[in-house]
Amino acid sequence: MAIVVKSQLLKQLSDCYPNFLKKDLKKVIEIILDEIKSSLKKGKRVELRGFGTWSIRIQKKRISRNPKTGEKFQIPEKKKIYFKMSKEIFKQLNLHE
């Protein structure tokens, strides 16, 4: 499994766009990620066409149990981030070669 971290993304962008300063590219990445975070915090849906959408879903409170002791406890309601990939990415991932 390949994991992409911000530093790798920054390196790829700086390799593709050598005329831009690394600090400027880093700032662009941070602005994009901050906008996604702040929109999700406000409960708004975020869409990057051709990539996918992020939205917030509410996970209802529920009763769970500790598997070791069998003790029941309540898990409070919480927000979860839901991601749905675009049709284009879905098609690319599911091409049978």
Residue pairs with C-beta under 8 A, 6 or more apart in sequence:
6 26
6 29
9 29
10 22
10 25
10 26
10 29
13 20
13 25
13 29
14 20
14 22
14 25
17 25
35 46
36 46
36 54
39 45
39 46
40 46
40 54
40 55
40 56
40 81
43 56
45 53
45 54
45 55
46 53
46 54
46 55
47 53
47 54
49 86
50 86
50 88
50 89
51 85
51 86
51 89
52 83
52 84
52 85
52 86
52 89
53 83
53 84
53 86
54 81
54 82
54 83
55 81
55 82
55 84
56 79
56 80
56 81
56 82
57 79
57 80
57 81
57 82
58 77
58 78
58 79
58 80
59 77
59 78
59 79
59 80
60 77
61 74
61 75
61 76
61 77
62 74
62 75
63 72
63 73
63 74
63 75
64 72
64 73
64 74
64 75
65 71
65 72
65 73
66 73
85 93
